[in-house]
Amino acid sequence: MNMKKIFLLLTSILIFAVLLISKFIGTTVIAQSGIEIDNLTYKSDKGQISSMTISHQTSGSERLMLVGVSLDISNVSSSRAVYSIRYKNISLIKVGAVVNSDVRSEIWQLVDPPMGTHDVVITLNGSLCPNCGFVAGAVTFNGVDQTTPLGEYASNTGSSSPASVSVSSVEGELVFDTVSAESVSSMTVGSGQTEHWKISAGLSGAVVYSGASTEAGAGSVNMSWNLQTNGIWAIGAVPIKPAAAFVPTLTPTPTLAPDLDPVNSIYSYSGLGHYTLDPAFDGDRTPEKDVTIFLISGSLEITQNFSLADERDTIVFIVNGNIYIDGNVSRIPGLYISSQTFSVAAADQAIIIDGMVYAKFVNLQRKYYSYTNPAYTLIYQPKYMIDLLPYLGRSQVNWQEVSL
Protein backbone atom coordinates (compact mmCIF):
# COMPACT_ATOMS: atom_id res chain seq x y z
CA MET A 1 0.00 0.00 0.00
CA ASN A 2 1.61 3.30 -1.08
CA MET A 3 1.82 6.30 1.24
CA LYS A 4 -0.94 8.18 -0.57
CA LYS A 5 -3.41 5.34 -0.03
CA ILE A 6 -2.36 5.03 3.61
CA PHE A 7 -2.92 8.76 4.14
CA LEU A 8 -6.35 8.68 2.47
CA LEU A 9 -7.35 5.66 4.53
CA LEU A 10 -6.22 7.27 7.79
CA THR A 11 -8.02 10.49 6.88
CA SER A 12 -11.21 8.53 6.25
CA ILE A 13 -10.79 6.74 9.58
CA LEU A 14 -10.42 10.05 11.45
CA ILE A 15 -13.53 11.52 9.79
CA PHE A 16 -15.60 8.47 10.59
CA ALA A 17 -14.12 8.36 14.09
CA VAL A 18 -15.74 11.73 14.78
CA LEU A 19 -19.06 10.30 13.59
CA LEU A 20 -18.56 7.27 15.82
CA ILE A 21 -17.92 9.46 18.85
CA SER A 22 -21.11 11.39 18.11
CA LYS A 23 -23.09 8.16 17.66
CA PHE A 24 -21.94 6.22 20.69
CA ILE A 25 -21.13 9.05 23.09
CA GLY A 26 -24.35 10.73 22.03
CA THR A 27 -23.64 14.36 22.92
CA THR A 28 -25.70 17.35 21.87
CA VAL A 29 -24.72 21.02 21.91
CA ILE A 30 -27.34 22.96 23.85
CA ALA A 31 -25.78 26.21 25.10
CA GLN A 32 -22.63 28.12 25.87
CA SER A 33 -21.06 27.25 29.21
CA GLY A 34 -19.36 29.82 31.43
CA ILE A 35 -15.57 29.99 31.75
CA GLU A 36 -14.40 29.63 35.33
CA ILE A 37 -10.97 29.96 36.92
CA ASP A 38 -9.88 26.65 38.43
CA ASN A 39 -6.61 27.67 40.10
CA LEU A 40 -3.92 30.35 40.09
CA THR A 41 -0.26 30.20 41.13
CA TYR A 42 2.57 32.67 40.53
CA LYS A 43 6.18 33.23 41.54
CA SER A 44 8.94 35.85 41.31
CA ASP A 45 12.73 35.60 41.28
CA LYS A 46 15.80 37.59 40.26
CA GLY A 47 19.45 37.18 39.30
CA GLN A 48 21.45 35.16 36.79
CA ILE A 49 18.82 32.49 36.40
CA SER A 50 17.53 30.71 33.33
CA SER A 51 14.53 28.75 34.66
CA MET A 52 11.67 28.80 37.13
CA THR A 53 9.49 26.02 38.57
CA ILE A 54 5.95 26.60 39.87
CA SER A 55 3.87 23.87 41.49
CA HIS A 56 0.29 24.03 40.20
CA GLN A 57 -2.83 21.99 40.91
CA THR A 58 -5.33 21.40 38.10
CA SER A 59 -8.90 20.09 38.33
CA GLY A 60 -12.25 20.39 36.61
CA SER A 61 -13.36 19.72 33.04
CA GLU A 62 -12.82 21.30 29.63
CA ARG A 63 -9.53 22.67 30.89
CA LEU A 64 -7.07 25.25 29.59
CA MET A 65 -3.80 26.41 31.16
CA LEU A 66 -2.35 29.85 30.38
CA VAL A 67 1.08 30.86 31.65
CA GLY A 68 2.04 34.54 31.69
CA VAL A 69 5.72 35.48 31.88
CA SER A 70 7.35 38.86 32.57
CA LEU A 71 11.09 39.38 32.11
CA ASP A 72 13.52 42.26 32.60
CA ILE A 73 16.23 41.64 30.01
CA SER A 74 18.53 44.55 30.87
CA ASN A 75 22.22 44.01 30.03
CA VAL A 76 21.61 40.74 28.20
CA SER A 77 20.74 39.83 24.64
CA SER A 78 17.62 41.52 23.29
CA SER A 79 16.56 38.07 22.12
CA ARG A 80 16.46 36.70 25.67
CA ALA A 81 13.08 34.94 25.91
CA VAL A 82 11.24 31.85 27.05
CA TYR A 83 12.59 28.75 25.32
CA SER A 84 10.03 26.24 26.60
CA ILE A 85 7.34 25.66 29.23
CA ARG A 86 6.28 22.20 30.37
CA TYR A 87 3.59 20.92 32.69
CA LYS A 88 4.01 17.30 33.80
CA ASN A 89 6.59 17.07 31.00
CA ILE A 90 4.02 18.18 28.40
CA SER A 91 5.09 21.12 26.28
CA LEU A 92 3.00 24.27 26.17
CA ILE A 93 2.55 26.26 22.96
CA LYS A 94 3.45 29.94 22.75
CA VAL A 95 0.40 32.15 22.19
CA GLY A 96 2.35 35.38 21.70
CA ALA A 97 5.15 37.60 22.96
CA VAL A 98 5.95 41.31 22.96
CA VAL A 99 9.16 43.15 23.87
CA ASN A 100 9.88 46.80 24.56
CA SER A 101 13.57 47.52 25.13
CA ASP A 102 14.33 45.92 28.54
CA VAL A 103 10.94 44.34 29.25
CA ARG A 104 9.30 41.31 27.70
CA SER A 105 5.85 39.76 28.15
CA GLU A 106 4.76 36.31 26.95
CA ILE A 107 1.66 34.07 27.12
CA TRP A 108 1.74 30.27 26.62
CA GLN A 109 -1.09 27.72 26.50
CA LEU A 110 -1.83 24.04 27.13
CA VAL A 111 -5.20 22.58 26.14
CA ASP A 112 -6.59 19.91 28.50
CA PRO A 113 -3.71 19.93 31.02
CA PRO A 114 -3.56 16.75 33.17
CA MET A 115 -5.35 16.90 36.49
CA GLY A 116 -3.47 16.79 39.78
CA THR A 117 -0.52 18.72 41.20
CA HIS A 118 2.44 18.99 38.83
CA ASP A 119 5.33 21.36 38.13
CA VAL A 120 5.20 24.17 35.57
CA VAL A 121 8.83 24.35 34.39
CA ILE A 122 9.76 27.56 32.52
CA THR A 123 13.11 27.52 30.71
CA LEU A 124 14.72 30.59 29.13
CA ASN A 125 17.11 30.58 26.18
CA GLY A 126 19.85 31.95 28.43
CA SER A 127 20.52 33.57 31.81
CA LEU A 128 19.30 36.97 32.97
CA CYS A 129 21.53 39.70 34.42
CA PRO A 130 22.47 39.64 38.16
CA ASN A 131 19.76 42.22 39.03
CA CYS A 132 17.11 41.23 36.48
CA GLY A 133 13.60 40.30 37.58
CA PHE A 134 11.62 37.22 36.47
CA VAL A 135 7.89 36.77 37.21
CA ALA A 136 5.55 34.03 35.98
CA GLY A 137 2.07 32.82 36.79
CA ALA A 138 -0.06 29.84 35.75
CA VAL A 139 -3.85 29.95 35.53
CA THR A 140 -6.11 27.00 34.74
CA PHE A 141 -9.62 27.57 33.42
CA ASN A 142 -12.67 25.28 33.18
CA GLY A 143 -15.39 25.40 30.56
CA VAL A 144 -13.07 26.23 27.63
CA ASP A 145 -13.51 25.15 24.01
CA GLN A 146 -11.08 22.26 23.52
CA THR A 147 -10.82 22.60 19.75
CA THR A 148 -10.40 26.38 19.39
CA PRO A 149 -9.63 27.62 22.90
CA LEU A 150 -8.30 31.08 22.03
CA GLY A 151 -9.01 34.02 19.79
CA GLU A 152 -6.43 36.39 18.30
CA TYR A 153 -3.50 37.52 20.46
CA ALA A 154 -3.00 41.29 20.68
CA SER A 155 -0.09 43.30 22.07
CA ASN A 156 1.10 46.85 22.58
CA THR A 157 4.10 48.78 23.94
CA GLY A 158 4.69 52.27 25.32
CA SER A 159 6.47 54.44 27.87
CA SER A 160 3.67 56.36 29.60
CA SER A 161 0.58 55.47 31.62
CA PRO A 162 -1.64 53.61 31.07
CA ALA A 163 -0.24 50.35 29.70
CA SER A 164 -3.10 49.13 27.50
CA VAL A 165 -4.08 46.97 24.55
CA SER A 166 -7.35 46.59 22.65
CA VAL A 167 -8.54 43.01 22.11
CA SER A 168 -11.18 41.79 19.65
CA SER A 169 -13.59 39.53 21.50
CA VAL A 170 -17.27 38.59 21.80
CA GLU A 171 -19.75 38.20 24.62
CA GLY A 172 -19.24 34.94 26.51
CA GLU A 173 -15.46 34.98 26.14
CA LEU A 174 -12.95 35.91 28.84
CA VAL A 175 -9.91 38.06 28.03
CA PHE A 176 -6.60 37.30 29.79
CA ASP A 177 -3.61 39.68 29.83
CA THR A 178 -0.04 39.85 31.09
CA VAL A 179 1.80 43.17 31.45
CA SER A 180 5.48 43.89 32.10
CA ALA A 181 6.85 47.32 33.06
CA GLU A 182 10.15 48.80 34.22
CA SER A 183 10.94 51.89 36.34
CA VAL A 184 7.40 52.28 37.64
CA SER A 185 6.81 52.46 41.37
CA SER A 186 3.47 50.61 41.25
CA MET A 187 0.49 49.94 39.00
CA THR A 188 -3.27 49.45 39.31
CA VAL A 189 -5.51 47.21 37.25
CA GLY A 190 -7.99 48.90 34.92
CA SER A 191 -11.71 49.28 35.53
CA GLY A 192 -13.78 46.15 34.90
CA GLN A 193 -10.78 43.83 35.15
CA THR A 194 -10.13 41.19 37.82
CA GLU A 195 -6.55 41.27 39.06
CA HIS A 196 -4.83 37.88 39.43
CA TRP A 197 -1.33 38.96 40.31
CA LYS A 198 0.63 42.19 40.68
CA ILE A 199 4.21 41.72 41.79
CA SER A 200 7.70 43.07 41.15
CA ALA A 201 11.10 41.40 41.03
CA GLY A 202 14.68 42.59 40.46
CA LEU A 203 17.06 45.28 41.71
CA SER A 204 18.78 48.53 40.67
CA GLY A 205 17.22 49.53 37.37
CA ALA A 206 16.33 45.96 36.36
CA VAL A 207 13.05 45.70 38.27
CA VAL A 208 10.16 44.22 36.30
CA TYR A 209 6.61 44.93 37.46
CA SER A 210 4.29 42.16 36.35
CA GLY A 211 0.53 41.96 36.35
CA ALA A 212 -2.18 39.64 35.02
CA SER A 213 -5.94 40.04 34.89
CA THR A 214 -9.12 38.94 33.15
CA GLU A 215 -12.18 40.78 31.87
CA ALA A 216 -15.46 39.61 30.36
CA GLY A 217 -15.49 39.55 26.57
CA ALA A 218 -17.30 42.08 24.38
CA GLY A 219 -16.94 43.48 20.85
CA SER A 220 -13.72 45.23 21.83
CA VAL A 221 -12.07 44.96 25.24
CA ASN A 222 -9.47 47.43 26.49
CA MET A 223 -7.07 45.76 28.92
CA SER A 224 -5.20 48.43 30.86
CA TRP A 225 -2.95 49.06 33.87
CA ASN A 226 -2.48 52.52 35.40
CA LEU A 227 1.18 53.22 36.18
CA GLN A 228 2.01 55.48 39.13
CA THR A 229 5.10 56.73 37.28
CA ASN A 230 5.87 56.58 33.60
CA GLY A 231 8.15 53.80 32.38
CA ILE A 232 8.54 51.39 29.48
CA TRP A 233 5.94 48.63 29.27
CA ALA A 234 4.82 45.70 27.11
CA ILE A 235 1.41 44.08 27.32
CA GLY A 236 -0.18 41.09 25.59
CA ALA A 237 -3.72 39.72 25.82
CA VAL A 238 -5.85 36.97 24.31
CA PRO A 239 -9.58 36.06 24.46
CA ILE A 240 -10.55 32.62 25.80
CA LYS A 241 -13.44 30.88 24.05
CA PRO A 242 -16.12 29.06 26.05
CA ALA A 243 -16.97 25.43 25.50
CA ALA A 244 -20.39 24.35 24.36
CA ALA A 245 -22.38 22.61 27.07
CA PHE A 246 -22.80 18.88 26.46
CA VAL A 247 -25.47 16.44 27.58
CA PRO A 248 -24.06 12.87 27.61
CA THR A 249 -26.70 10.28 26.78
CA LEU A 250 -24.60 7.39 28.09
CA THR A 251 -23.49 6.75 31.64
CA PRO A 252 -20.04 8.44 32.00
CA THR A 253 -18.28 5.15 32.69
CA PRO A 254 -16.96 2.45 30.35
CA THR A 255 -20.03 0.45 29.27
CA LEU A 256 -20.65 -2.17 26.62
CA ALA A 257 -22.90 -0.79 23.91
CA PRO A 258 -26.12 -2.86 24.03
CA ASP A 259 -26.58 -3.21 20.27
CA LEU A 260 -23.22 -4.92 19.65
CA ASP A 261 -22.35 -8.59 19.91
CA PRO A 262 -20.02 -9.72 22.73
CA VAL A 263 -17.07 -10.43 20.41
CA ASN A 264 -16.72 -7.13 18.56
CA SER A 265 -17.17 -4.63 21.36
CA ILE A 266 -17.15 -0.87 21.54
CA TYR A 267 -16.67 0.75 24.93
CA SER A 268 -17.47 4.41 25.43
CA TYR A 269 -16.37 6.92 28.06
CA SER A 270 -18.09 10.30 28.11
CA GLY A 271 -16.88 11.63 31.43
CA LEU A 272 -15.25 14.63 29.68
CA GLY A 273 -12.20 14.16 31.88
CA HIS A 274 -9.36 11.67 32.21
CA TYR A 275 -9.78 7.96 31.46
CA THR A 276 -6.91 5.72 32.56
CA LEU A 277 -6.59 2.34 30.86
CA ASP A 278 -6.64 -0.59 33.28
CA PRO A 279 -3.07 -2.06 33.22
CA ALA A 280 -4.63 -5.53 33.36
CA PHE A 281 -6.38 -5.02 30.01
CA ASP A 282 -5.28 -7.65 27.46
CA GLY A 283 -8.10 -7.50 24.90
CA ASP A 284 -9.05 -11.14 25.47
CA ARG A 285 -12.74 -11.80 26.14
CA THR A 286 -13.47 -14.90 24.05
CA PRO A 287 -11.50 -17.83 22.60
CA GLU A 288 -12.00 -16.24 19.18
CA LYS A 289 -10.58 -13.09 17.65
CA ASP A 290 -11.63 -10.02 19.69
CA VAL A 291 -11.95 -6.46 18.40
CA THR A 292 -12.05 -3.76 21.09
CA ILE A 293 -12.68 -0.10 20.25
CA PHE A 294 -12.55 2.60 22.92
CA LEU A 295 -14.44 5.84 22.17
CA ILE A 296 -13.29 8.43 24.70
CA SER A 297 -14.66 11.94 25.05
CA GLY A 298 -11.93 13.42 27.22
CA SER A 299 -8.32 12.31 27.51
CA LEU A 300 -6.74 8.88 27.63
CA GLU A 301 -3.78 8.05 29.88
CA ILE A 302 -1.78 4.83 29.65
CA THR A 303 0.38 4.38 32.73
CA GLN A 304 1.88 0.91 32.23
CA ASN A 305 2.78 -1.57 29.52
CA PHE A 306 0.01 -3.79 28.24
CA SER A 307 -0.19 -6.44 25.54
CA LEU A 308 -2.86 -8.41 23.69
CA ALA A 309 -3.27 -11.99 24.90
CA ASP A 310 -4.15 -13.25 21.41
CA GLU A 311 -2.10 -11.99 18.46
CA ARG A 312 -5.30 -12.01 16.39
CA ASP A 313 -6.94 -9.43 18.65
CA THR A 314 -7.33 -5.76 17.75
CA ILE A 315 -7.36 -2.66 19.96
CA VAL A 316 -8.29 0.84 18.74
CA PHE A 317 -8.46 4.07 20.78
CA ILE A 318 -10.48 6.96 19.29
CA VAL A 319 -10.03 9.94 21.61
CA ASN A 320 -11.74 13.31 21.41
CA GLY A 321 -8.92 14.88 23.46
CA ASN A 322 -5.28 14.18 24.32
CA ILE A 323 -3.49 10.86 24.70
CA TYR A 324 -0.76 10.62 27.38
CA ILE A 325 1.78 7.79 27.49
CA ASP A 326 3.64 7.78 30.82
CA GLY A 327 7.41 7.60 31.16
CA ASN A 328 7.49 4.03 32.47
CA VAL A 329 5.72 2.68 29.37
CA SER A 330 8.07 0.86 27.00
CA ARG A 331 5.74 -1.19 24.75
CA ILE A 332 2.07 -0.95 23.80
CA PRO A 333 -0.05 -2.19 20.89
CA GLY A 334 -2.91 -0.51 19.07
CA LEU A 335 -4.20 2.17 16.75
CA TYR A 336 -4.30 5.57 18.46
CA ILE A 337 -6.45 8.35 16.98
CA SER A 338 -6.48 11.70 18.83
CA SER A 339 -8.21 14.98 17.98
CA GLN A 340 -5.51 16.82 19.96
CA THR A 341 -1.99 15.74 21.04
CA PHE A 342 -0.39 12.31 21.36
CA SER A 343 2.27 12.75 24.08
CA VAL A 344 5.03 10.40 25.21
CA ALA A 345 6.45 11.48 28.56
CA ALA A 346 10.16 11.89 29.22
CA ALA A 347 12.08 8.78 30.34
CA ASP A 348 15.50 7.18 29.90
CA GLN A 349 14.18 4.22 27.91
CA ALA A 350 13.00 3.43 24.40
CA ILE A 351 9.36 2.84 23.49
CA ILE A 352 7.83 0.47 20.93
CA ILE A 353 4.32 0.99 19.57
CA ASP A 354 2.95 -2.08 17.79
CA GLY A 355 0.57 -0.10 15.61
CA MET A 356 -0.05 3.43 14.41
CA VAL A 357 -0.60 6.95 15.73
CA TYR A 358 -2.81 9.52 14.04
CA ALA A 359 -3.08 12.87 15.89
CA LYS A 360 -3.27 16.61 15.33
CA PHE A 361 0.02 17.04 17.22
CA VAL A 362 2.71 14.61 18.38
CA ASN A 363 4.82 15.46 21.45
CA LEU A 364 7.79 13.11 21.97
CA GLN A 365 9.84 13.69 25.15
CA ARG A 366 11.96 10.53 25.58
CA LYS A 367 15.63 11.10 26.49
CA TYR A 368 17.10 7.80 25.36
CA TYR A 369 20.46 7.55 23.59
CA SER A 370 21.76 4.45 21.84
CA TYR A 371 23.96 3.73 18.84
CA THR A 372 21.99 0.58 18.00
CA ASN A 373 18.39 1.05 19.18
CA PRO A 374 16.04 3.92 18.28
CA ALA A 375 14.20 5.82 20.99
CA TYR A 376 10.90 5.33 19.15
CA THR A 377 9.82 2.30 17.12
CA LEU A 378 6.42 2.12 15.40
CA ILE A 379 5.59 -1.28 13.91
CA TYR A 380 3.00 -0.87 11.19
CA GLN A 381 -0.02 -3.12 11.80
CA PRO A 382 -2.60 -2.84 8.97
CA LYS A 383 -4.92 -5.31 10.73
CA TYR A 384 -6.02 -2.55 13.12
CA MET A 385 -7.33 -0.39 10.29
CA ILE A 386 -8.88 -3.35 8.50
CA ASP A 387 -10.67 -4.53 11.65
CA LEU A 388 -11.93 -0.99 12.31
CA LEU A 389 -13.44 -0.51 8.84
CA PRO A 390 -16.65 -2.55 9.42
CA TYR A 391 -17.57 -0.06 12.15
CA LEU A 392 -17.09 2.81 9.73
CA GLY A 393 -19.70 1.54 7.31
CA ARG A 394 -17.43 -0.21 4.78
CA SER A 395 -18.01 -3.91 4.30
CA GLN A 396 -14.63 -4.71 2.83
CA VAL A 397 -11.24 -3.31 1.94
CA ASN A 398 -8.79 -4.44 -0.69
CA TRP A 399 -5.30 -4.55 0.73
CA GLN A 400 -2.13 -6.03 -0.63
CA GLU A 401 1.36 -5.92 0.81
CA VAL A 402 3.99 -5.06 -1.79
CA SER A 403 7.74 -4.90 -1.54
CA LEU A 404 9.44 -1.54 -1.90
KAGI-V795232 format. One record per pair of residues at least 12 apart in sequence whose ideal C-beta (glycine too) atoms are under 7 Angstrom apart, sorted by the first residue. I is the first residue (numbers start at 0). J is the second residue. If there is no record, write none. Layout:
BEGIN
i:j
I:J
I:J
END
This chain:
BEGIN
i:j
0:398
8:384
9:357
12:336
12:384
12:387
12:391
13:336
13:357
15:391
15:392
16:317
16:336
19:294
19:317
19:390
20:294
20:296
20:317
20:319
23:256
23:265
23:267
23:294
24:247
24:249
24:267
24:269
24:294
24:296
25:247
25:248
25:249
26:245
26:246
26:247
26:269
26:296
27:246
28:243
29:244
29:246
30:244
31:171
31:241
31:243
31:244
32:142
32:241
32:242
32:243
32:244
33:142
33:241
34:140
34:142
34:143
34:173
34:239
34:241
35:140
35:141
35:142
36:138
36:140
37:57
37:58
37:59
37:62
37:139
37:140
37:141
38:55
38:56
38:57
38:139
39:136
39:138
39:195
40:53
40:54
40:55
40:136
40:137
41:134
41:135
41:136
41:196
41:198
42:135
43:132
43:133
43:134
43:198
43:200
44:133
44:200
45:130
45:131
45:132
45:133
45:200
45:201
45:202
46:127
46:129
47:126
47:127
47:128
47:129
48:126
48:127
48:133
49:122
49:123
49:125
49:126
50:120
50:121
50:122
50:123
51:121
51:133
51:135
52:118
52:119
52:120
53:119
53:135
53:137
54:116
54:118
55:117
55:119
55:137
56:116
57:112
57:113
57:114
57:115
57:139
58:114
59:141
60:141
60:271
60:272
61:141
61:142
61:143
61:145
61:242
61:271
62:111
62:112
62:139
62:140
62:141
62:143
63:108
63:110
63:139
63:140
63:143
63:148
63:239
64:86
64:108
64:109
64:112
64:137
64:139
65:106
65:108
65:138
65:175
66:84
66:91
66:107
66:119
66:135
66:137
67:106
67:135
67:136
67:177
67:211
68:81
68:105
68:121
68:135
69:104
69:134
69:177
69:179
69:207
69:209
70:103
70:127
70:133
70:179
70:207
71:101
71:102
71:131
71:132
71:181
71:201
71:205
71:206
71:207
72:101
72:103
72:127
72:131
73:101
73:128
73:131
73:204
73:205
74:128
75:125
75:127
75:128
76:125
79:123
79:124
79:125
79:127
80:96
80:103
80:105
80:123
80:124
81:105
81:121
81:123
82:122
82:123
82:124
83:122
84:107
84:119
84:120
84:121
85:120
86:109
86:112
86:117
86:119
87:113
87:117
88:344
88:345
88:364
89:109
89:342
89:362
90:362
91:107
91:108
91:109
92:107
92:108
93:105
93:107
94:106
94:107
94:108
94:149
94:152
94:237
95:152
95:154
95:235
95:237
96:235
97:154
97:156
97:233
97:234
97:235
98:233
99:156
99:231
99:232
99:233
100:231
101:181
101:231
102:179
102:180
102:181
102:207
102:231
102:232
102:233
103:179
103:233
104:177
104:178
104:179
104:233
104:234
104:235
106:152
106:177
106:235
106:237
108:148
108:149
110:145
110:148
110:339
111:145
111:298
111:320
111:321
111:339
112:139
113:273
113:323
114:273
119:137
121:135
128:205
130:201
130:202
130:203
130:205
131:201
131:205
132:199
132:200
132:201
132:205
132:206
132:207
133:200
134:198
134:200
134:207
134:209
136:195
136:196
136:211
138:195
140:239
142:241
142:242
143:239
143:240
143:241
143:242
144:240
144:241
144:242
145:242
145:320
147:240
148:239
148:240
149:237
149:238
149:239
149:240
150:167
150:168
150:172
150:237
150:238
150:240
151:167
152:235
152:237
153:165
153:166
153:236
154:234
154:235
155:234
156:232
156:233
157:232
158:229
158:230
158:231
159:229
160:225
160:226
160:229
161:189
161:223
161:224
161:225
161:226
162:178
162:180
162:223
162:224
162:226
162:232
162:234
163:221
163:222
163:223
163:234
164:176
164:222
164:234
164:236
165:219
165:221
166:220
166:222
166:236
166:238
167:219
168:216
168:217
168:220
168:238
169:216
170:216
170:217
171:216
171:241
172:216
172:238
172:239
172:240
172:241
173:213
173:215
173:216
173:239
174:213
174:214
174:216
174:220
174:222
174:236
174:238
175:213
175:236
175:237
175:239
176:211
176:212
176:222
176:234
176:235
176:236
177:211
177:235
178:209
178:210
178:224
178:232
178:234
179:207
179:209
179:232
179:233
180:208
180:226
180:230
180:231
180:232
181:206
181:207
181:230
181:231
182:230
182:231
183:208
183:226
183:227
183:228
183:230
184:227
184:228
185:227
186:208
186:210
186:224
186:225
186:226
186:227
187:224
187:225
188:210
188:212
188:224
189:222
189:223
189:224
189:225
191:214
192:212
192:213
192:214
192:222
193:212
193:213
194:210
194:212
195:211
195:212
195:213
196:209
196:210
196:211
197:210
210:224
216:238
222:234
222:236
245:271
247:269
249:267
249:269
251:268
251:269
251:270
252:268
253:266
253:268
254:266
254:267
261:284
261:285
262:285
262:287
262:289
263:290
264:291
265:292
265:294
266:291
266:293
267:294
268:295
268:296
268:297
269:296
270:297
271:296
271:297
272:297
273:297
273:298
273:300
274:295
274:297
274:299
275:300
275:302
276:299
276:301
276:305
278:302
278:303
278:305
280:305
281:305
281:306
281:307
281:308
282:307
282:308
282:312
282:314
283:308
283:309
283:312
288:309
288:311
288:312
289:309
289:312
290:313
290:386
291:313
291:314
292:315
292:317
292:387
292:390
293:316
293:317
294:317
295:316
295:318
295:319
295:320
296:319
297:320
298:318
298:320
298:321
298:323
299:316
299:318
299:322
300:323
301:324
301:325
301:328
301:331
302:325
303:327
303:328
304:328
304:329
304:330
304:331
305:331
306:332
307:332
313:382
313:383
313:386
314:332
314:333
315:333
315:334
315:383
315:387
316:333
316:335
316:336
317:336
318:336
318:337
318:338
319:338
320:338
320:339
321:337
321:339
321:340
321:342
322:335
322:337
322:341
322:342
323:342
323:344
324:342
324:343
324:344
325:344
326:344
326:345
326:346
327:346
328:350
329:348
329:349
329:350
329:351
330:350
330:351
331:352
332:353
332:354
333:354
333:383
334:354
334:355
334:383
334:384
334:387
335:356
336:357
337:358
337:359
338:359
339:359
339:360
340:358
340:359
340:360
340:362
341:356
341:358
341:361
342:362
343:363
343:364
343:365
344:364
345:364
345:365
345:366
346:365
347:366
347:367
348:367
349:367
349:372
349:373
349:374
349:376
350:365
350:375
351:376
351:378
352:377
353:378
353:380
354:380
354:383
355:377
355:379
355:380
355:383
356:377
363:375
381:398
385:398
END
